[in-house]
Amino acid sequence: MKNITLLGATGSIGKSTLSVVDQHRDKFNIFALSANTSWEKMAQLCHRYQPKFAVMMDENAASQLQSALDNDTIVLSGEQALCDIAAHEQTDYVMAAIVGAVGMSSALAAAKAGKRIMLANKESLVLAGDIFMDTVKNSGAELIPVDSEHSAIFQCLQSGRSGLSKIQLTASGGPFLHTPLSELQSITPDEACAHPNWSMGRKISVDSATMMNKGLEVIEAYYLFNLKPEQIDVVMHPQSIVHSSVYYKDGSTLSQLGNPDMRSVISYAMAYPRRISAGVAPLDLASNPPLEFYSPDLDKFACLKLAFDALKQGGNAMGTINAANEVAVDAFLKQTINFLDIALVIEQTLEQTKHAVLNSLDAIIANDQTARELATQIVAKYA
């Protein structure tokens, strides 16, 4: 029986993780759960799974949750509590599924404690890739990506890295793959969040629509698989059946395919190196429409180009674009700026931020804050 600490229990990854746990209650136990402010949903989960700990980021939400519970679950609040449950001696596996920079510290705490980290928080690597990977190596932690594309690469590389030429991440293109650039200025938040293949939160749905999500995945892959920037490629694949591919010098290409359902990836991370049932229907290629692939339009999806630019710059550039993106997407969702302004805010924030090498978590956090403040000022110009 493995004890799982699930960080981000009420999000889409959290829900899929609990779905897999439900199918294997003899193998996995929910030891701790966390959420931001959704205490009503957390109350339901606590009644169902009886975790030892429940952590709310918001103190008021924690008080509400405590009042709603009549079991022995210990309710805590704040970032330090997240780190504590991630590193707890009784925690075996940590599902790091908190979206955004706020999820970085708890994922790093799990790494320091030598846990199996099922990483769905891109920002841990985008902001602190060198520190995070060094911590994993030094502590003996296991790092297994929980992202359809990175899991696909991870699975394909089980055959070895000898002769590896490049990896290729697939991108669905989101809802605007075939939408002309000229029509994107008037896009509404609801339209940007209407992903054709995946059900996700609003922030990550907008990231998929701008392809910044893919850009962050490029940076994540750089660290996860110890690659050079030029060894990472992106191809548009609207069916989301081929999740990613690896290319070898002998001309071979290995790809991982499956129906677009995150439970496949999650179950793989939970049971690795074994495979268990995930409740996902098997792929039937004969009944699927033809699989399509396109080169990405970097004029339309400028955020993807900005991510490659930041990766090549190195240093604080990657953290800067992540911070600027979070500010810009929030402004777009509040209808303060237009859809195409997101990339402009990120680009200008990157241009106006002094390049620096960040060697500590404090420096990374400081750069993140500085970039957010600058991006907020730039957003005000477009409002």
N, C-alpha and C positions, 0 to 999 in steps of 0.2 A: 504494500500500500504506500503510495507516494502522496505526501502532503503538498498541496498546491496553494500558493499565494497568488491571487488574481488581482492585479492592479489595473483598474479600469473595468470593473465588473458589469457596469450598466451600458457600456458601449457595444458596438457590433462584434468586436473580437471577443469581448467578455461573454456575450450571449452565446456565441458559437463554441467557446471553450466549455461553458456549462452544458451545452448540448452534448458534447463529446463525453464529458464527465458522467452525464446521466446514463450513457450507454455502458459505462465501465465503472460502476460504483464499487466493484470489488478491487479495482486497481488504483483509483484516485480518490482522495479526500480533499474537500475544500477547507483549508486551514485558516485562510484569511481572505477578506474581500475589501476592496476600496472603491470609492466613487468620489465625485466632486461635490455636487449639491443634491443629487436625486435620492433623498433619504427615504421617500416612499417606496421606490423600487428596491432600495437596499434592504428595507424592512422585510419585503417579500422574500428576497434572497436569503436573508438571515434566518427567517422562519423555515425555509425549505432546506438549507444546507447546514445550518447550525455551526457556523465557523467559530473558531476560538476568538478571532479578532475581526472587527469591522472598522475601517478607517474612512472618515469623511474629510476631504480637504477643507471644507467650510465648517467652522466651529459651530455656527448656529444649526447647520444641518445635522451635525453630530449630536447636538442636544435633542433635536427632534427625533432622531433615530433612537437614541437611548430611551426616550419616553415611550416610543412605539414598541419596544422589544420587551418580551416577558421570558426570555431565555437567558443562558449564561454567557452569551456573546459579549466580549469586552469592547466597548466603543471608544475609539480614540479619534483625534483630529490633527491635521497639519502634516507638513512635509516630513518632519522628523519621524512621525509615527509610520509613514509610508516606508521610510528607510529601515525602521526597526522591524517591521513585519517581513520585509524583503530579505533581511539578513538574519531573521530569527533562527535559532538552532533547530527548531522543529520543521522549518520550511525546507522542502526538498527541491521543488521546482517553482520558479517565478515566471508568471505570464506578465510581461511588461507591456501593457496595452494602454497606457495613459498617453493621450495625444498631446504633442507639443513639448516645448522645452521643460515644462513642469515635471515631466516624467523622467528626466535625465538622472536626477540625484538618486532616486529609488532603484533604478536599473543599475547604476554604478554601485550602490550599496550591496545589491545582490551579487554583482561581480566580485567585489572585495571579499564577500563571505564564501565564495567558491560554489555558488549554486548553479543549477542548470537554469540558464536564462533563455526563455522563449521570447525572443525580441520582436515586438511589434511596434516599438517606439523608435522611429527613425532618428529622432533628434539626438539620441544618445551617441550615435556615431557621427551625425552631421556636425554637432557642436564639439564633441570631445572624442573624436575617433581614435587618436593616438593614445590618449590617456585610458580610454575604455578598453582598447585592445591589449594594451600593456597590462592592465589590471586583470583581465581575463587570463592572460598567459601566466602571470605571476601567482595568481591565486589557485589556478587549476580549475576554474569555473568552466562549464560547458556553455557555448553560445550557439544556439540554433535559431535561425531566422524564421519568423512567422510573418511571411509576406509571400504571396504566391510566386513572385518572380525570384526572390532570393532563395526561397525554399527549393524552387526548381533547379537553380544553379547548384545549390548545396547537394541536392539529390543526384544530379548529373555528375558532379565531381566525386561521387563515391567510387567511380571507376578509376580515379586517379587524375593527377595534374600533368603527367608527363606529356610533353608536346602540346600543351595548351596554348592556343593562339589568341583567342578572345572569348568574351562572353557577350551574349545579346539578350537584353531585357526587352520583353514585349510590352506594348502599351495599347490599351483599348482605344485611346483617342477620346474617351469620354463622350459626352453628348454632342460635341462640336467637331468631330473628325472631318465631316464633309461640309461644314458650315463655312461660307466665305468669310474672310477676315473683315470685310466691309460690314458684315451683319452682326459682329460680335460686340460692338460698342453699346448696343441697346439691350444686351442680355440681362435678364433679371436673376436674382439669387435662386429662385425656385427652378428656373430653367437650367442654371449651372449645376444644381444639386440633383438633377434628374439623370443619374448615371444609367446607361442602358443595360449593364451587366451586374453591377454590385450594389448592395444596399449598405450605405456607409453614413457616418455623421456628416454634417453640413460642411465643416471645415475641410475635411479630407476629400469630400465630393467636389468642392471648388478647386482644390489642388489637382484633382484628376482632370477637371475641365480645362485648367490652364496648363497642365502637364508639369507643374512644379512638383507634384507628387513623384513623377518619374525622374525628375531632376534630382530630388533628394534620394531616390533609390539608386541613382548612378553613384552618388557620393557614398551611400551606404555600402554598395557593392565594392567600391574601391577599398574600403577598410575590411569588410568581411572576408574578402577573397585575396587580399594583398596583391592588387593589380596596379598597372599603370593606367592613367586616364585614357590613353589611346587603345587600351585593350577592352574598353567598355563601349558597347554599341546599343542603339535603341531602334526597334522596328515597330511600326504600327500594326496591330493585329486586332481588329474590332470584335472578333468572335470570342476572344479570351479563352481559347482552348489550349493553344501552345503557351505555356506560362513563361518559358525562357529557354535559351539554348546555349550550349558551349561548343566552340569550334576548336578543332585540333589541326596541327600542322600537316597531318597526313591526308587532309581533305574530309575527315569525318566530322559530323555534327551530331551531337546528342541533345535531344529535347525532352522535356517533361510535359505531358499532356494530361488534361482532366477537365471535368465540368467546373465552371466557375463557382466554387463553394469553399469558403475558408475553412470549413471543418476538416477537409483533407489535409491542409497544411498544418493545422493545429494538432490533429491526431498524430501526424508524423513527428512533430516536435515533442509531443508528450510521450510517445512510445519508442522513439528512436533508441537503438537501431532496428527495432521491430516495427511491424505495421499492424494496426488494428482497425476494426471497422469504424467508420466515421458517420454513417448514415447518409452517405453521398451516393447517388446513382452512378453506376459505371458508365463510362463514355461509350457512346455508340456512333462511331465516325460515319457509318453508312447513312444514318438518319440526320446528320448534321448538315447545315449548308456548307458550301465550299469555304475553305479557309483562305482569308485574304491577308496580304502583307503590303505595307506601304512605307516608304521613307518618310520620316517626320518633317513637317513644314516648320522650319525654325523661325520663319517670319511670323506665322500665326501663333505658334507656341513658343513665344520668346522666353518664357520662364525656363524651358528646358535648356535653351542655349545659355542663359545666365547661370544655370547650375554647372554646366560644363566649364564655363569661364571661371567660376569661383573655384572649382576643383583644381583647375590648372594654376590658378593664383596661389592656392594653398593658404596656410596661416589662418587668419580670422575671417577670410572671405566667405567661407561656407556657413559659419555661424551668423554672419551679417545678413546673408540673403535669407536664411531661415527666419531670423527675427523680423526682418522687413516684410517677409511674406505673411507671417502671422498677423502683423499689424494691418497690412493691406487687405487680406482676406476678411478680417473682422470688419474693416471699414466697408468693404463691398457688401457683406451680408447685412450690414446696417443701412445699406443703400446710401452711404456717404460718398463713395466714389463709384465709377463705372468699371465694368469687367476688364477692359483693356488697360485701365489705370493701374491694375495690380502689378503688371510687369514693369510699368514706368516707375512706380514707387520703389520696387526692388532694385531696378537698375540705378536709379539716382542715389539710393542709400549706399549701394556698393561703391559707386563712384566717389561719394563724399566721405567715405570712411577710410581713415588712414590704415594702410596695410601693416599688420603686425603678426608676429609669431606668438602663439599663446601656449604657455608651458604649465599652467596650473588651472584648476577648476575655478578659482576665484577670478582669474583673468578672463576665462571663458564667460563666466556669469556677468562680469563687468562689461565685456564687449557686447553681449546680448542686450544688456540694458541700454547701453549707448546707442546701439543700432535701432532699438525700439523707439527711443526718444527722437532720433533723427527721422525715422520713417513716419512717426506721428506728425512731425512738423511738415514733412513733404505731403502727407495725406491732406493736411489742412489746406494746402495750395490747390488741390484738386476738388475739394469739397464744394 
